[in-house]
């Protein structure tokens, strides 16, 4: 059986970028780390790292072994947190993934408050517009705006996701405000596009009756925050998740249109994490914190 300490040393070498840096991180001599790497390669019968004078490069075998070594590091960290949990102290690393609009506008202020409340938590926030592989990338919790179907993940609902029609006052002064859904067909609209599809049919409901309006627009954008900025500049009317335009609505930069009508909501906002028998205390505490803060809504 492989010695987990050898795998920990290997993982530290890769993450630190050199044997010397790994030795500093682990608090031991460079020769100790070198021997541990050599022992691991001997036990496996394969070279894990190609060494040059300038850098270390993982071999194909090394890439596979690294994933397993990182899982072992994570397990050891979890064991340490289990011990800490008995002391009822929230501490340790917390890796969070979040889509860009939510990260910038909603999550960052909450993380600031969370780290002030729990000073021994170390947060890494990954703000990116893709679905991260939580297990492979060792992400503790991700914020997702989607219908959850992955049975390998636990999902905790944070908020609903209503949508609104908005435009800038400058546009309304120039073109007038729509009074009925049908009026939208005669306005310049800013359209969401994704994967070569343009979302140019807007359903508005009132009193059990839904009107499907086909709108027109010369500007089509595949990014929510870019749509917010374009609408704020007075370019036209757009349909967006309310959570993206709360600041603009509050400041008056954008105005909600046809507020008596309802629009189909967007997918709910969830906090998701890998299904495990034991959930790290810092992850559980962070999810509970988000739920208590009515995530995605202005306080």
N, C-alpha and C positions, 0 to 999 in steps of 0.2 A: 504494500500500500504506500502511495506517495505521501511524503511529509507535507502537510498543508503549509508549513513555514517556507518551504521551497517555492511553492506557488505564490505565496504572498510576496516573496522577494522578486520573483519574475514579474508579477503585476506591477510592483513598485518601480522596477527598472523601466518598464514601458511607459508608465504614466509620468515618471519624473524625467525621462528622456536620456538618462545615462546611469551607469553604475554608481558613479560618485554621488549624484543627486539622490539616488535611491538610498544609498548608505546614510546620507544626511537625514533623509526623511525618516528612516527606520531607526536612527540613533545607533548605528554600528559602523564598523570599519569597512572600507571599500573591499578589502581582501575577503571579508566574510561574505559579502554579497556575491563577489565573483565566484567563490567556492560553491555557494548555494546554487547559482545558475549552472555551473558546470555539473554539479551533482544531479540537478533536475534533468539536464540534457542527457546525462549518462543513464539515469533511471528510465527515461523514455526512449532512449536509443535514437534520438533525432536532434538535429540542431534547431533551436528555437529562434535565435537571433543571429543575423549576419552582422559582424562587427567591422566597421571601417574606422579610419582616424577621425572622421567628422560626425558620423551618426550611426545609430543602431536601426536595423531594418528587420522587421518580423518576417520569418519564413512562412510558408503556407501552413505548416504544422504549428508554428508559433501563434498564428492568428487564431486557430481553433483552441489551442491550449489557453490562450489569453482569456477567451470568453468563459471557460470553466474556472480559471483562476479568479476572475472578477466575481463570479457567483460565490465562490468560497469566501472571498473577502467580504462580500455582502452578508453572507451567513454569519461570519464571525462578528461583523458589526451588529447584526441583529441580536446575537447572543449577548453582546455587551449591553445593548439597549434593554434587553429583557432584564438583565441584572439591575440596570438603572431604573427600570420601571418599578421595581420593588421600593425604590427610594422616592417614587412619585415625582421625578424630575424630568421635564421635557428637555432633551438635549440630543446632540449629534447632527449628522448631515441630513439634509432634506432636498431632494432633487425634484423640481416641479417643471412640467411642460405646459405651455399655454399658447393658444393662437395669438397672433400679434395684436389685433385690436383690443382684445380683453386684457392682454398682458399690460399694454401701455396705459390703458384708461382705467382699469378696474383692479387688476391684481397687484400691481406695484405698490399702491398706497396701503393695501391690506397686508402685504408682506412686510412693509415697514413697521406697521403696528404690531404684527405678530412677532417680529424679531425683537422689538422693544419689550414685549410682554415676556418673551422666552429668550433671554440673552445667551443661552448656551446652544441654541439651534443655529446651524450653519446652512444657509439657503443657497442653492444653485438654481437660477431661473432660466429655462430654455424657452425663448420666445421665438416661435417659428410656425409657419403656416403649413404644417404637414402632420400626419398622424404618426406619432412616435411609437416605436416598439418598446413598450414599457419594460419588458423583461430584459431584452437584449441591451437596452440603453440604460438599465438600472435606474429607471425613473420611479420615484415613490408615488407620485400622484400627478395626474394630468387633468387640465380643465378642457372639456370638450363641448362643442355645440353640435349635437347629433343625437339621432335616435340610437340608443345603445342596444346592440345585438350580440356582442362578443361575450360568450359565456366564461371566458378566462379572466374577465375583468369584473370587479365590483363597482357599481355606479351609484353615487349618491346625488340626488337631484339638488341643485343649488337655487335654481330660479326658472321661471317660465321666460319665454322670449317673444313678447308681442312685437308687432311691426307697425310702422307709421308711415304716412305720406308727409313729406316735408319739402319746403322751398325757402329760399332766402327772401327777406323783405324786398330787396332790390329787384328780384325777378317778379314778385307779385305786383310791385308798383308799375312795372313795365308791361306785364302781360295780363294782370288781373288774377284774382283767385278763383279756382274752380268751385262751383256751388253744388254740382251734382257729379256722380261718377262719369257720366257721359261727357262732361266738359273736359275731362282729362285727355280725350282723344284729340283735342284741338290745342294742346299745350306741348311745349318742348319738354320731353322727359329724359331723364338720365337713366340708362338701362344697365342692369347687372348682366354680365355675360360670363359663362363658364363652359369650358370644353366645347367650344364652337356653338353653344346654345345661347340664344338671347332671350331673356325673360321679359317679354313685352306684353304679357296678358296679366292684368291686375284684377283680382276678384274683390269686390267690396260688398259687404252685406249690411242690411238694415231691415229689422222687423221680419226676419225669416226669408227675405228675398235677396238673392245674390246677383249682382251685376258684374259680368266679366267684360272688362274694357281692354281693347287692344290699343296700346299707346304707341307713340312714335317718338323717336329721338335720334339725333345724329351723334351722340356721345355714348359709347358703350365701354364699361369698365369692369374688370374682374377683381377689384379690390374694394372692400367696404369703406376703408378710411379714405381712399381716393375719391369714392363717390361722395362722402361727407364733405370733403374739401371742395369738390367741384360744385356741389349744391350750394355750399356756403358762399361761393364766389358769384352766385346769381345766374348760373347756367341753365337751371331748369328745375323740374319737380322730380323727386326720386322716392322710391319705396325702400325702407331700410329697417333693420332691427332697431328697436328703440334704444337698446343699450349702447348703440354706436353713436347716437345723436343726443344723449341726455344733456351733455355739456352745452351743445349749441342751442337746444331748446330752452335751457335755463338762462342762457345769456342773451337770447333773442337773435342770435345769428341765423337760426332757422325757425320756421313757424310750422306747427302741425296743421295739416289740411284735412278737411272732411272728418273731423273728430267724432261725429255721431255715427259714422260707419265703422264697421269692424273688418279687419284683414286677417287672413289665416296666419297664425303665429309661426315663427320659425321653430326649429328644433330646440328643446329645452337645454339648459346649461347644466352639465354634470361635472362632479369630481369623480375621477375613476382611478382605480389602483388594482394591481394584480391580486387575484384571489389567493390568499394564503391562510394557513391555519392560525397564524399569529400575525397581527398587524402592529407595526412599530408604533410606539406611543406618540412620537412626534408627528407621524402621518395621521393617526387618528385624531390627534388634537388639532392639527391644521384643518382637516376636513370639517370638524365640528365648529371651528372658528369661522370658516367660510359660511357655513349654514347659518350661524348666529348673526352674521353680518348682512344677510339678504344680498348675497353676491349678485352683482350686475345692476343693483338699484342704488340710486343716490340716497344718502342718509339725510 
